[in-house]
Amino acid sequence: MYAIVEIAGQQFKVEKDRKVFVHRLAAAEGTSVEFDKVLLVENDGNVAVGTPVVEGAKVTAKVLEHMKGDKVLVFKKKRRKSYQKMNGHRQSFTQILIEEIVG
C-alpha cells in the first residue's frame, strides 16, 4: 500500500514504515503530524485517484528529527569583468516516519 501525498508544497510517494525527508515542518520532534492532502491511494491493486484529493484519506507520520542538508555552493562569475561571488546554502529538512495510511 502506498499513497501520493502533498507535504509542504511538494508531492511524495509514501509507504508505511518508510522514512522521508521533507522541508522543515513546524512540529516538535517526537510528535505526530497528519496530512490530509492525499492525491492517490493504492491498496492491493485498487487505485483511488482524487479530484484533487481523495475524500477521507489521510497519512499519519511521526517527526523524528530536524536537520540541515549538505552545503550547496552557489558561484557566480562574469568573465573579463573581475566579478565573482561565492555563496553557500544549507537547506533545513525534517525527517519523518510514516506510521499509517488511511484511505
C-alpha positions in Angstrom: 0.0 0.0 0.0 1.3 3.4 -0.9 0.0 6.9 -1.3 0.9 10.2 -3.0 0.8 13.0 -0.5 1.4 16.7 -0.7 3.6 17.8 2.2 4.8 21.4 2.4 4.1 22.1 -1.2 5.8 19.0 -2.6 4.4 15.6 -3.6 5.9 12.5 -2.1 5.2 8.8 -2.6 5.0 7.3 0.9 4.6 3.8 2.3 4.1 2.5 5.8 7.3 2.4 8.0 9.3 4.4 5.5 11.4 7.4 6.4 11.1 10.6 4.3 13.0 13.9 4.3 10.6 16.9 3.8 11.0 20.6 4.1 11.1 21.9 7.6 7.8 21.4 9.4 6.6 23.5 12.4 6.2 20.5 14.7 8.4 19.4 17.7 10.5 16.2 17.5 8.6 13.1 18.6 5.1 14.5 17.9 2.7 13.1 15.3 1.6 15.0 12.3 -1.3 14.3 10.0 -1.5 15.1 6.3 -4.9 15.4 4.6 -3.9 16.3 1.1 -3.7 12.7 -0.2 -3.8 12.7 -4.0 -3.7 9.0 -4.7 -4.0 5.8 -2.7 -3.1 2.3 -3.9 -4.2 -0.7 -1.9 -3.7 -4.3 -3.3 -4.2 -3.2 -6.9 -7.1 -0.9 -6.2 -6.2 2.7 -7.1 -8.2 5.7 -5.8 -7.3 8.9 -7.6 -8.6 12.2 -6.0 -10.1 15.2 -7.8 -7.9 16.9 -6.4 -7.8 14.9 -3.1 -9.1 11.5 -2.0 -12.0 12.0 0.4 -11.5 10.6 3.9 -7.9 9.6 3.2 -5.1 10.7 5.5 -1.5 9.9 6.3 -0.1 9.9 9.9 3.6 10.4 10.5 6.0 10.9 13.4 8.6 13.6 13.4 12.0 12.0 14.0 14.4 14.9 13.8 15.1 18.3 12.3 18.4 18.7 10.4 20.2 20.6 7.7 21.2 19.1 4.3 24.5 19.2 2.7 26.0 22.5 1.7 25.3 23.7 -1.8 27.8 26.2 -3.2 26.5 29.0 -5.4 29.2 30.5 -7.6 28.6 33.5 -9.9 31.2 34.8 -12.3 31.3 37.3 -15.2 34.4 36.8 -17.3 36.7 39.7 -18.1 34.7 41.9 -15.6 36.6 41.0 -12.5 33.4 39.9 -10.8 32.9 36.6 -8.9 30.7 35.8 -6.0 30.7 32.7 -3.8 27.8 31.8 -1.5 26.8 28.8 0.4 23.4 27.5 1.5 22.2 24.6 3.7 18.5 23.7 3.4 16.5 22.8 6.5 14.8 19.4 6.5 12.6 17.3 8.7 12.9 13.5 8.8 9.5 11.8 9.3 8.5 8.2 9.7 5.2 7.2 8.0 3.1 5.4 10.6 -0.3 4.9 9.0 -2.1 5.4 5.7 -5.9 5.5 5.9 -7.8 5.5 2.7 
